[in-house]
Amino acid sequence: MDLTPDQAALAVERHDCMKCDAPAGSACRTRGGKSAAKYHTPRFVLVPALREELEVPVPADRFPGRA
């Protein structure tokens, strides 16, 4: 990955998530409505620099695991 974790998060969050319906500018959500620990694959493959990644973690400043 050529992007830092924060740059990757910003790039991924430019798109809505098709899996959890998280709007652009927000981290992906779990079924329980908490911030997910990693972005859903359909969302981060929209970023060309991240298409080859197996997973993209949500940065700690987006509070994964909290509502």
Residue pairs with C-beta under 8 A, 6 or more apart in sequence:
1 8
1 49
1 50
1 53
2 49
3 11
3 49
3 50
5 57
5 59
6 59
8 44
8 47
8 49
8 50
8 56
9 27
9 39
9 56
9 58
9 59
9 62
11 47
11 49
11 50
12 39
12 43
12 44
12 46
12 47
12 50
12 56
13 24
13 25
13 26
13 27
14 24
14 47
15 24
15 43
15 46
15 47
16 22
16 23
16 24
16 43
17 28
17 29
17 39
17 40
17 42
17 43
18 40
18 42
18 43
19 28
19 40
19 41
19 42
19 43
20 28
20 29
20 30
20 36
20 40
21 29
22 28
22 29
22 43
27 35
27 36
27 39
27 58
27 62
27 64
28 35
28 36
28 38
28 39
28 40
28 43
28 58
29 35
29 36
30 36
33 67
34 64
34 65
34 66
34 67
35 58
35 62
35 63
35 64
35 65
35 66
35 67
36 58
36 64
37 57
37 58
37 64
37 65
38 55
38 56
38 57
38 58
39 55
39 56
39 57
39 58
41 55
44 50
44 51
44 53
44 56
45 51
50 56
57 64
58 64
